[in-house]
Amino acid sequence: MTAIQLSLLGGQQEARTTDDYYTPRWIFDTMGITFDLDVACPPEGPINVPAARYYTAADDGLAQPWEGRVWMNPPYSKPAPWVDRFLNHGHGIALLPLAKSAWCQRLWDTDTAMVYVYSLRFERIDQTMNGSTPFPLALWALGDDCVEAVAKVGKVR
C-alpha cells in the first residue's frame, strides 16, 4: 500500500509522496499574509508557509477542525474533498490546478476570487526548484483579506 493510500485510509504517512510539494516562498512574500492553519502540509512541515499550525497526511487534515484563515495546497491526486471542505470553511487561500473537473467548476461557480499563477515552480525539500508545472495553477481566495492578498500576485477574476 502506498503512503497516499495509507493517508486516505487514516494511516500514517511514512515517506514523501508525489503529492508533496512546497509552494515557493515568493508566493507568500508577495501576498504578505499569514495563516492560522495549513491544512495539507507535507510531512516535513511548512517550509515556506507562514502558518501558526499545520496538519500533515498523518493528521488527516480533512478529519480535523479548520479554524481561522487557512492555506490549502492539497493532494492534486484527489482534490475534490479538499475543495468541498475549503468552500464550506469559507476563509482562506487555496493553490490548485485548473482542470476540467466538477470540483474546479464548483470553485468557479461560487464567489471565490481566482488569480492565475504563471509558470509556478514548486520547491523540493532541499529548497532547490522543480521545473515548471505541466498544468496551469490558480490561487483561489475566500474572505476579503484573502482576496486582497491574492490580488498582489495577479489580476483577480
BAMI-789743 format. One line per 10 residues: number of its first residue (from 1); their letters; for each residue z, x, y of N, C-alpha, C, CB. Coordinates in nm, 3 decimals, decimal comma, m for minus. Glycine has a CB too. Example, Ala and Ser with C-alpha at 12.3 -4.5 7.8 and 13.67 -1.06 7.14 Angstrom:
% residues 2
1) AS) 0,780/1,319/m0,569/0,780/1,230/m0,450/0,780/1,320/m0,330/0,905/1,131/m0,447 ~ 0,708/1,285/m0,225/0,714/1,367/m0,106/0,787/1,290/0,003/0,572/1,408/m0,060
This chain:
% residues 157
1) MTAIQLSLLG) 0,000/0,084/m0,118/0,000/0,000/0,000/0,000/0,089/0,124/0,122/m0,096/0,000 ~ m0,082/0,052/0,223/m0,090/0,134/0,345/0,027/0,104/0,437/m0,222/0,109/0,417 ~ 0,045/0,191/0,536/0,151/0,169/0,635/0,126/0,041/0,712/0,160/0,288/0,732 ~ m0,002/0,008/0,737/m0,033/m0,117/0,809/0,010/m0,236/0,724/m0,185/m0,126/0,842 ~ m0,024/m0,235/0,595/0,015/m0,345/0,508/0,167/m0,357/0,501/m0,043/m0,327/0,369 ~ 0,236/m0,245/0,492/0,383/m0,248/0,489/0,439/m0,309/0,616/0,438/m0,108/0,470 ~ 0,385/m0,267/0,731/0,439/m0,319/0,856/0,413/m0,468/0,869/0,380/m0,244/0,976 ~ 0,297/m0,515/0,822/0,269/m0,657/0,828/0,361/m0,737/0,736/0,124/m0,684/0,793 ~ 0,409/m0,674/0,630/0,499/m0,739/0,537/0,646/m0,715/0,570/0,471/m0,693/0,397 ~ 0,672/m0,650/0,683/0,809/m0,626/0,724/0,866/m0,496/0,670/0,896/m0,739/0,680
11) GQQEARTTDD) 0,782/m0,412/0,608/0,829/m0,285/0,554/0,836/m0,178/0,662/0,737/m0,238/0,441 ~ 0,883/m0,062/0,625/0,898/0,048/0,719/0,767/0,126/0,731/1,011/0,141/0,676 ~ 0,730/0,161/0,851/0,613/0,245/0,872/0,656/0,389/0,853/0,550/0,223/1,013 ~ 0,597/0,456/0,756/0,637/0,591/0,723/0,549/0,696/0,788/0,637/0,610/0,576 ~ 0,432/0,658/0,835/0,340/0,755/0,893/0,255/0,686/0,998/0,251/0,819/0,784 ~ 0,184/0,768/1,075/0,092/0,714/1,173/m0,022/0,643/1,101/0,038/0,826/1,266 ~ m0,080/0,544/1,165/m0,194/0,471/1,109/m0,309/0,479/1,207/m0,157/0,323/1,079 ~ m0,423/0,425/1,167/m0,538/0,423/1,257/m0,516/0,326/1,373/m0,665/0,384/1,181 ~ m0,412/0,247/1,369/m0,378/0,157/1,479/m0,285/0,220/1,583/m0,315/0,031/1,425 ~ m0,244/0,343/1,561/m0,151/0,409/1,654/m0,229/0,490/1,758/m0,053/0,501/1,577
21) YYTPRWIFDT) m0,230/0,438/1,881/m0,299/0,504/1,991/m0,204/0,514/2,110/m0,429/0,427/2,031 ~ m0,218/0,622/2,186/m0,137/0,638/2,306/m0,224/0,612/2,428/m0,074/0,778/2,312 ~ m0,182/0,515/2,507/m0,253/0,486/2,632/m0,231/0,605/2,725/m0,203/0,352/2,697 ~ m0,338/0,654/2,788/m0,323/0,773/2,874/m0,235/0,746/2,995/m0,460/0,822/2,920 ~ m0,165/0,850/3,035/m0,070/0,842/3,146/m0,134/0,790/3,275/m0,010/0,978/3,171 ~ m0,261/0,824/3,299/m0,323/0,785/3,426/m0,324/0,634/3,446/m0,466/0,839/3,433 ~ m0,331/0,556/3,336/m0,328/0,410/3,348/m0,197/0,366/3,414/m0,345/0,342/3,209 ~ m0,086/0,420/3,365/0,045/0,380/3,418/0,069/0,438/3,557/0,156/0,427/3,322 ~ 0,025/0,562/3,580/0,037/0,621/3,714/m0,039/0,538/3,816/m0,014/0,766/3,714 ~ m0,158/0,493/3,779/m0,240/0,413/3,870/m0,177/0,277/3,896/m0,381/0,396/3,813
31) MGITFDLDVA) m0,129/0,211/3,790/m0,069/0,078/3,808/0,062/0,084/3,884/m0,047/0,012/3,673 ~ 0,139/0,191/3,869/0,265/0,205/3,941/0,367/0,097/3,907/0,239/0,204/4,088 ~ 0,378/0,063/3,781/0,467/m0,044/3,739/0,547/0,004/3,617/0,387/m0,175/3,707 ~ 0,668/m0,045/3,603/0,747/m0,014/3,484/0,764/m0,143/3,403/0,887/0,047/3,523 ~ 0,798/m0,126/3,278/0,809/m0,239/3,186/0,950/m0,245/3,128/0,704/m0,229/3,073 ~ 0,990/m0,366/3,097/1,117/m0,385/3,029/1,103/m0,353/2,880/1,168/m0,529/3,048 ~ 0,982/m0,375/2,826/0,964/m0,364/2,681/0,820/m0,329/2,646/1,005/m0,494/2,613 ~ 0,804/m0,230/2,558/0,676/m0,201/2,492/0,687/m0,265/2,356/0,645/m0,042/2,482 ~ 0,606/m0,368/2,329/0,624/m0,450/2,210/0,555/m0,396/2,085/0,576/m0,586/2,237 ~ 0,464/m0,298/2,100/0,388/m0,247/1,985/0,367/m0,097/1,998/0,251/m0,319/1,973
41) CPPEGPINVP) 0,474/m0,025/1,994/0,473/0,119/2,018/0,447/0,198/1,889/0,606/0,163/2,080 ~ 0,369/0,309/1,896/0,355/0,395/1,778/0,490/0,451/1,734/0,256/0,510/1,807 ~ 0,497/0,501/1,611/0,627/0,542/1,555/0,698/0,653/1,632/0,606/0,588/1,414 ~ 0,624/0,737/1,704/0,687/0,846/1,778/0,754/0,801/1,908/0,585/0,952/1,808 ~ 0,738/0,676/1,944/0,796/0,627/2,068/0,695/0,624/2,180/0,914/0,711/2,107 ~ 0,736/0,577/2,297/0,644/0,559/2,410/0,620/0,691/2,483/0,699/0,455/2,506 ~ 0,517/0,763/2,442/0,488/0,893/2,504/0,463/0,879/2,654/0,368/0,958/2,437 ~ 0,382/0,782/2,694/0,347/0,767/2,836/0,396/0,637/2,898/0,199/0,775/2,851 ~ 0,430/0,539/2,818/0,463/0,406/2,869/0,599/0,407/2,940/0,463/0,302/2,755 ~ 0,601/0,368/3,067/0,729/0,361/3,138/0,802/0,231/3,103/0,707/0,372/3,290
51) AARYYTAADD) 0,865/0,231/2,986/0,935/0,112/2,937/1,080/0,145/2,905/0,864/0,055/2,812 ~ 1,168/0,052/2,938/1,311/0,071/2,911/1,342/0,063/2,762/1,393/m0,034/2,987 ~ 1,268/m0,022/2,689/1,290/m0,038/2,544/1,155/m0,049/2,475/1,377/m0,163/2,514 ~ 1,154/m0,032/2,343/1,029/m0,045/2,270/1,055/m0,085/2,125/0,950/0,085/2,275 ~ 0,952/m0,147/2,067/0,951/m0,180/1,925/0,835/m0,106/1,859/0,939/m0,334/1,904 ~ 0,862/m0,047/1,744/0,757/0,013/1,662/0,724/m0,084/1,548/0,802/0,154/1,605 ~ 0,627/m0,048/1,465/0,593/m0,132/1,349/0,715/m0,152/1,260/0,477/m0,070/1,269 ~ 0,801/m0,051/1,250/0,921/m0,063/1,169/1,014/m0,173/1,221/0,996/0,070/1,164 ~ 1,010/m0,198/1,353/1,092/m0,303/1,414/1,027/m0,440/1,405/1,119/m0,270/1,559 ~ 0,897/m0,445/1,379/0,818/m0,568/1,375/0,831/m0,643/1,508/0,863/m0,658/1,257
61) GLAQPWEGRV) 0,761/m0,592/1,608/0,766/m0,650/1,742/0,733/m0,797/1,750/0,674/m0,577/1,830 ~ 0,656/m0,848/1,656/0,626/m0,992/1,656/0,747/m1,076/1,619/0,513/m1,022/1,561 ~ 0,839/m1,020/1,543/0,958/m1,094/1,498/1,077/m1,077/1,592/0,996/m1,050/1,358 ~ 1,064/m0,988/1,690/1,175/m0,957/1,780/1,164/m1,040/1,909/1,176/m0,806/1,814 ~ 1,274/m1,054/1,982/1,268/m1,123/2,110/1,195/m1,040/2,215/1,410/m1,157/2,160 ~ 1,114/m1,104/2,294/1,047/m1,039/2,407/1,115/m1,087/2,534/0,892/m1,071/2,409 ~ 1,152/m0,991/2,618/1,219/m1,024/2,743/1,159/m0,944/2,857/1,371/m0,997/2,734 ~ 1,150/m1,007/2,973/1,103/m0,938/3,093/0,955/m0,908/3,090/1,180/m0,811/3,111 ~ 0,920/m0,804/3,165/0,781/m0,760/3,176/0,747/m0,674/3,055/0,758/m0,681/3,309 ~ 0,644/m0,715/2,979/0,608/m0,642/2,858/0,478/m0,565/2,875/0,597/m0,738/2,742
71) WMNPPYSKPA) 0,469/m0,453/2,802/0,346/m0,378/2,783/0,304/m0,400/2,639/0,363/m0,224/2,817 ~ 0,175/m0,427/2,619/0,127/m0,451/2,484/m0,007/m0,381/2,462/0,115/m0,601/2,457 ~ m0,007/m0,281/2,376/m0,128/m0,219/2,322/m0,113/m0,236/2,171/m0,144/m0,063/2,367 ~ m0,153/m0,355/2,119/m0,120/m0,392/1,981/m0,215/m0,330/1,880/m0,121/m0,543/1,966 ~ m0,187/m0,350/1,752/m0,280/m0,305/1,648/m0,414/m0,377/1,664/m0,220/m0,332/1,506 ~ m0,521/m0,301/1,683/m0,652/m0,362/1,702/m0,709/m0,416/1,571/m0,748/m0,261/1,762 ~ m0,648/m0,381/1,459/m0,694/m0,434/1,330/m0,655/m0,580/1,312/m0,637/m0,350/1,216 ~ m0,555/m0,627/1,389/m0,509/m0,766/1,376/m0,444/m0,811/1,507/m0,408/m0,780/1,257 ~ m0,524/m0,826/1,614/m0,466/m0,857/1,745/m0,429/m1,003/1,766/m0,561/m0,818/1,849 ~ m0,485/m1,097/1,690/m0,466/m1,240/1,717/m0,319/m1,282/1,731/m0,530/m1,320/1,609
81) PWVDRFLNHG) m0,229/m1,248/1,637/m0,091/m1,294/1,656/m0,024/m1,231/1,777/m0,009/m1,264/1,531 ~ m0,064/m1,110/1,811/m0,009/m1,043/1,929/m0,056/m1,113/2,056/m0,050/m0,894/1,932 ~ m0,183/m1,150/2,060/m0,237/m1,221/2,178/m0,167/m1,354/2,195/m0,390/m1,242/2,164 ~ m0,148/m1,427/2,088/m0,079/m1,556/2,098/0,063/m1,538/2,151/m0,075/m1,626/1,961 ~ 0,132/m1,440/2,101/0,269/m1,414/2,147/0,270/m1,372/2,294/0,336/m1,304/2,060 ~ 0,175/m1,288/2,333/0,162/m1,244/2,472/0,140/m1,364/2,565/0,046/m1,144/2,486 ~ 0,048/m1,452/2,527/0,021/m1,570/2,610/0,143/m1,660/2,618/m0,099/m1,648/2,553 ~ 0,214/m1,677/2,508/0,335/m1,761/2,508/0,446/m1,698/2,591/0,384/m1,784/2,365 ~ 0,455/m1,565/2,589/0,559/m1,497/2,667/0,533/m1,513/2,816/0,567/m1,347/2,629 ~ 0,409/m1,491/2,858/0,369/m1,521/2,994/0,400/m1,420/3,102/0,429/m1,644/3,032
91) HGIALLPLAK) 0,441/m1,295/3,066/0,470/m1,198/3,170/0,450/m1,057/3,115/0,614/m1,215/3,222 ~ 0,341/m0,994/3,159/0,316/m0,858/3,113/0,172/m0,817/3,128/0,357/m0,843/2,972 ~ 0,142/m0,702/3,068/0,008/m0,644/3,070/m0,027/m0,603/2,927/m0,002/m0,522/3,168 ~ m0,149/m0,636/2,886/m0,197/m0,602/2,753/m0,327/m0,523/2,765/m0,219/m0,729/2,667 ~ m0,341/m0,420/2,681/m0,465/m0,344/2,671/m0,530/m0,383/2,539/m0,439/m0,189/2,679 ~ m0,647/m0,444/2,550/m0,715/m0,497/2,431/m0,865/m0,474/2,438/m0,686/m0,647/2,414 ~ m0,929/m0,465/2,321/m1,075/m0,455/2,321/m1,136/m0,589/2,362/m1,126/m0,411/2,183 ~ m1,252/m0,583/2,423/m1,329/m0,704/2,447/m1,408/m0,731/2,320/m1,424/m0,691/2,574 ~ m1,395/m0,851/2,266/m1,455/m0,880/2,137/m1,506/m1,023/2,133/m1,354/m0,856/2,025 ~ m1,603/m1,046/2,049/m1,649/m1,181/2,022/m1,554/m1,239/1,919/m1,800/m1,185/1,972
101) SAWCQRLWDT) m1,446/m1,299/1,968/m1,342/m1,347/1,878/m1,270/m1,465/1,942/m1,241/m1,235/1,843 ~ m1,206/m1,544/1,859/m1,130/m1,658/1,909/m1,014/m1,613/1,996/m1,079/m1,744/1,793 ~ m0,946/m1,504/1,958/m0,832/m1,458/2,037/m0,875/m1,409/2,175/m0,757/m1,346/1,963 ~ m0,990/m1,343/2,183/m1,039/m1,298/2,314/m1,079/m1,419/2,399/m1,160/m1,201/2,298 ~ m1,137/m1,518/2,337/m1,173/m1,641/2,409/m1,047/m1,710/2,461/m1,252/m1,737/2,317 ~ m0,938/m1,709/2,382/m0,813/m1,770/2,430/m0,763/m1,699/2,556/m0,705/m1,764/2,319 ~ m0,770/m1,566/2,558/m0,732/m1,492/2,679/m0,819/m1,533/2,797/m0,741/m1,340/2,655 ~ m0,949/m1,538/2,774/m1,045/m1,570/2,879/m1,022/m1,710/2,935/m1,187/m1,558/2,826 ~ m0,985/m1,804/2,850/m0,971/m1,944/2,890/m0,839/m1,973/2,962/m0,982/m2,032/2,769 ~ m0,748/m1,878/2,969/m0,622/m1,900/3,039/m0,632/m1,848/3,181/m0,505/m1,832/2,965
111) DTAMVYVYSL) m0,522/m1,852/3,254/m0,520/m1,797/3,390/m0,487/m1,647/3,390/m0,419/m1,872/3,476 ~ m0,509/m1,583/3,276/m0,484/m1,440/3,264/m0,585/m1,363/3,348/m0,491/m1,395/3,117 ~ m0,536/m1,268/3,428/m0,625/m1,180/3,504/m0,676/m1,070/3,412/m0,552/m1,120/3,628 ~ m0,799/m1,025/3,434/m0,859/m0,923/3,348/m0,926/m0,817/3,434/m0,960/m0,987/3,251 ~ m0,906/m0,691/3,395/m0,973/m0,577/3,458/m1,040/m0,497/3,348/m0,873/m0,488/3,542 ~ m1,170/m0,479/3,360/m1,245/m0,397/3,265/m1,205/m0,252/3,285/m1,399/m0,416/3,283 ~ m1,181/m0,181/3,175/m1,141/m0,040/3,182/m1,260/0,044/3,133/m1,010/m0,011/3,097 ~ m1,318/0,120/3,223/m1,435/0,201/3,190/m1,396/0,328/3,117/m1,514/0,235/3,317 ~ m1,464/0,355/3,010/m1,458/0,486/2,942/m1,316/0,537/2,918/m1,534/0,587/3,024 ~ m1,233/0,455/2,858/m1,096/0,497/2,829/m1,093/0,590/2,709/m1,006/0,375/2,805
121) RFERIDQTMN) m1,016/0,695/2,721/m0,993/0,787/2,609/m0,844/0,784/2,577/m1,041/0,933/2,643 ~ m0,811/0,745/2,454/m0,672/0,744/2,412/m0,624/0,887/2,389/m0,655/0,660/2,284 ~ m0,492/0,905/2,396/m0,433/1,036/2,369/m0,387/1,044/2,224/m0,316/1,064/2,465 ~ m0,384/1,165/2,175/m0,324/1,194/2,044/m0,177/1,228/2,067/m0,400/1,311/1,969 ~ m0,102/1,241/1,959/0,040/1,273/1,969/0,063/1,405/2,041/0,103/1,277/1,831 ~ m0,030/1,502/2,027/m0,015/1,631/2,095/m0,066/1,625/2,239/m0,090/1,740/2,018 ~ m0,099/1,506/2,285/m0,143/1,475/2,421/m0,281/1,531/2,454/m0,044/1,527/2,518 ~ m0,359/1,573/2,354/m0,500/1,600/2,376/m0,572/1,466/2,373/m0,558/1,700/2,268 ~ m0,693/1,463/2,421/m0,764/1,335/2,434/m0,859/1,312/2,318/m0,840/1,331/2,566 ~ m0,866/1,187/2,272/m0,969/1,145/2,178/m1,098/1,125/2,256/m0,929/1,013/2,102
131) GSTPFPLALW) m1,207/1,107/2,186/m1,331/1,069/2,253/m1,318/0,929/2,309/m1,451/1,078/2,156 ~ m1,414/0,888/2,389/m1,413/0,753/2,444/m1,415/0,650/2,331/m1,533/0,731/2,538 ~ m1,355/0,537/2,353/m1,352/0,432/2,252/m1,494/0,381/2,230/m1,257/0,317/2,294 ~ m1,526/0,341/2,107/m1,660/0,291/2,078/m1,678/0,144/2,116/m1,691/0,309/1,932 ~ m1,578/0,088/2,184/m1,584/m0,053/2,224/m1,524/m0,066/2,364/m1,507/m0,144/2,121 ~ m1,566/m0,168/2,439/m1,510/m0,188/2,573/m1,366/m0,238/2,565/m1,596/m0,287/2,653 ~ m1,287/m0,201/2,665/m1,147/m0,241/2,673/m1,120/m0,310/2,806/m1,053/m0,118/2,656 ~ m1,013/m0,389/2,807/m0,971/m0,455/2,931/m0,819/m0,460/2,936/m1,032/m0,598/2,941 ~ m0,768/m0,459/3,058/m0,627/m0,487/3,084/m0,617/m0,635/3,118/m0,569/m0,396/3,200 ~ m0,530/m0,705/3,050/m0,506/m0,847/3,074/m0,366/m0,861/3,132/m0,521/m0,932/2,941
141) ALGDDCVEAV) m0,351/m0,939/3,238/m0,222/m0,948/3,306/m0,179/m1,093/3,327/m0,229/m0,877/3,441 ~ m0,049/m1,115/3,306/0,015/m1,242/3,332/0,134/m1,217/3,424/0,059/m1,312/3,199 ~ 0,143/m1,291/3,532/0,250/m1,273/3,630/0,196/m1,202/3,752/0,369/m1,195/3,569 ~ 0,235/m1,247/3,869/0,181/m1,193/3,995/0,200/m1,041/4,006/0,248/m1,260/4,113 ~ 0,317/m0,990/3,967/0,342/m0,846/3,977/0,248/m0,768/3,886/0,487/m0,814/3,943 ~ 0,218/m0,824/3,770/0,130/m0,756/3,674/m0,016/m0,762/3,720/0,144/m0,819/3,534 ~ m0,056/m0,874/3,777/m0,192/m0,886/3,831/m0,210/m0,785/3,944/m0,220/m1,030/3,883 ~ m0,112/m0,773/4,030/m0,117/m0,675/4,139/m0,130/m0,532/4,085/0,008/m0,687/4,227 ~ m0,061/m0,503/3,976/m0,066/m0,370/3,917/m0,203/m0,339/3,857/0,042/m0,356/3,810 ~ m0,262/m0,432/3,780/m0,392/m0,404/3,720/m0,503/m0,399/3,824/m0,425/m0,509/3,616
151) AKVGKVR) m0,483/m0,465/3,938/m0,582/m0,461/4,046/m0,598/m0,319/4,101/m0,542/m0,557/4,158 ~ m0,499/m0,234/4,080/m0,508/m0,095/4,124/m0,600/m0,013/4,033/m0,369/m0,032/4,129 ~ m0,630/m0,066/3,913/m0,716/0,003/3,818/m0,863/m0,035/3,839/m0,674/m0,029/3,676 ~ m0,887/m0,160/3,879/m1,024/m0,207/3,898/m1,028/m0,348/3,951/m1,103/m0,199/3,768 ~ m1,149/m0,401/3,959/m1,168/m0,535/4,012/m1,116/m0,640/3,914/m1,317/m0,561/4,042 ~ m1,037/m0,733/3,967/m0,977/m0,838/3,884/m1,072/m0,956/3,872/m0,842/m0,884/3,943 ~ m1,086/m1,002/3,749/m1,161/m1,125/3,724/m1,064/m1,239/3,725/m1,239/m1,119/3,590
